[in-house]
Amino acid sequence: MSSFNDFGLSTAMCSNLNQLGFAQPTEIQAKAIAPGLAGKDIIAMAKTGSGKTAAFGISLVERLNPRLFAVQALVLCPTRELADQVAKAIRELARARDNIKVLTLCGGVAIGPQIGSLSHGAHIVVGTPGRIQDHLRKQTLSLVRLKTVVLDEADRMLDMGFQEAMEDILSQTPPSRQTMMFSATWPAPIRELSKQYQKSPVDVRAEDTGDNPDIEELFYEVSPQSKSDAIVALLSERQPESCIVFCTTKQQCDDMAAELGERGFSALPLHGDLEQRDRDSVLVRFGNQSCSILVATDVAARGLDIKSLPLVINAEPARDPEVHTHRIGRTGRAGEQGHAVTFCTPAQGHKITRIESERGRSVTWGDTEKLLATPLKSVVPAMKTLCIAGGRKDKVRPGDVLGALTGEAGLPGKAVGKIDLFDHQCFVAVEKSLAAKALARLESGKVKGRKIRVRYA
């Protein structure tokens, strides 16, 4: 399949895909779009970054009846971040049709405005299982006219304990619906879920050998006592602009981030116990380069939209080879050279043996003694983030913030980095050396003609 034209898509969709820069289908798109358009159930194995959102999103949009103002498609995602990403991608695909409404329903935000939006109708709903259940209980969401349900990253939803919620939601959908399941790994519970809720699904797999020529991968054997020293030594040696350190538990994330902070590194933890506003702040600071190191669990890091990531560190081996492949696949994207390093105690050697067995070859081991001799050199981020107490709902736009900083505050335009706008707050990255000046000027000045509170994030 060399062209989107070969699927028999509408002229408007082909034109829209062309405008969006979709040159030719990825492997998962080439295999999933045709059965999706035919209304068949699909069970698909594809990792993040394979183009799977368009693989199901194109057929969702094409099969809609715009004149029927009812929920015709439901996409379930494990996290709010992934739901936001998926909804954004579907809205872009839906430009090919007139008046298609896509609604995001996730926890961590007030339910009232969501109920108000639902009362005006929607064609496609993207949401997290818990919040979708809330709306079904309150009868503010009707799935009577549902044609298609998509379980995106189904394995992570199971890992996060959403199995009962998923089954409850599926039981409230019409038996005639189309069910598409997308997952990066293929554990037994996923196969059971498929058996129970799908009818003769088309099995779609994007080939993934676990090898990525753009990733240089090293393994180090360390004692449990020297693991933190080894991670600090590696960060001192590599000096990455951004890096994810994967840990197994939430407590390990907190402990590792705290220890790295004490040793002069800019590190923040990311796990399921964070409040949504704290999670937003962490992701913004990591994304705009005012924090260099994200210490995360697998579940928390799934679905993150991180454009460039030069280094991934596994503080310990992943629970299985598939998860390991998924972790290291976050680096070395879009033609960039990536680096992945895994630390392993002698007692964890069997996990490395499983990786070798899966790949059919030996891994490359680094010199631990030489690594531990690396002198300490902290990684200092180039930017610092300011948080402004005004957002989208307060009619604040990125241009207003940029204008306030380059106008009244007198900063050069190149000193202002990424601006992230939320409903009631806005984060802006500024060069570290000018952050104090920017804060002082904004505190004494105005944004969009009015005084607005500002602080460091």
Sequence and secondary structure as in RCSB ss.txt:
>XXXX:A:sequence
MSSFNDFGLSTAMCSNLNQLGFAQPTEIQAKAIAPGLAGKDIIAMAKTGSGKTAAFGISLVERLNPRLFAVQALV
LCPTRELADQVAKAIRELARARDNIKVLTLCGGVAIGPQIGSLSHGAHIVVGTPGRIQDHLRKQTLSLVRLKTVV
LDEADRMLDMGFQEAMEDILSQTPPSRQTMMFSATWPAPIRELSKQYQKSPVDVRAEDTGDNPDIEELFYEVSPQ
SKSDAIVALLSERQPESCIVFCTTKQQCDDMAAELGERGFSALPLHGDLEQRDRDSVLVRFGNQSCSILVATDVA
ARGLDIKSLPLVINAEPARDPEVHTHRIGRTGRAGEQGHAVTFCTPAQGHKITRIESERGRSVTWGDTEKLLATP
LKSVVPAMKTLCIAGGRKDKVRPGDVLGALTGEAGLPGKAVGKIDLFDHQCFVAVEKSLAAKALARLESGKVKGR
KIRVRYA
>XXXX:A:secstr
   GGGGT  HHHHHHHHHTT  S  HHHHHHHHHHHTT  EEEE  TTSSHHHHHHHHHHHT  TTS S  EEE
E SSHHHHHHHHHHHHHHGGGSSS  EEEE SSS SHHHHHHHHT  SEEEE HHHHHHHHHHT S  TT  EEE
EETHHHHHHTT HHHHHHHHHTS TT EEEEEESS  HHHHHHHHHH SS EEEE    S  TTEEEEEEE  GG
GHHHHHHHHHHHH  SSEEEE SSHHHHHHHHHHHHHTT  EEEE TTS HHHHHHHHHHHHTTS  EEEE HHH
HTT   S  SEEEESS  SSHHHHHHHHTTSS TT  EEEEEEE GGGHHHHHHHHHHHTS   B  HHHHHTS 
      SEEEEEES  GGGT  HHHHHHHHHTTS   GGGEEEEEE SS EEEEEEGGGHHHHHHHHHHS BTTB
   EEE 
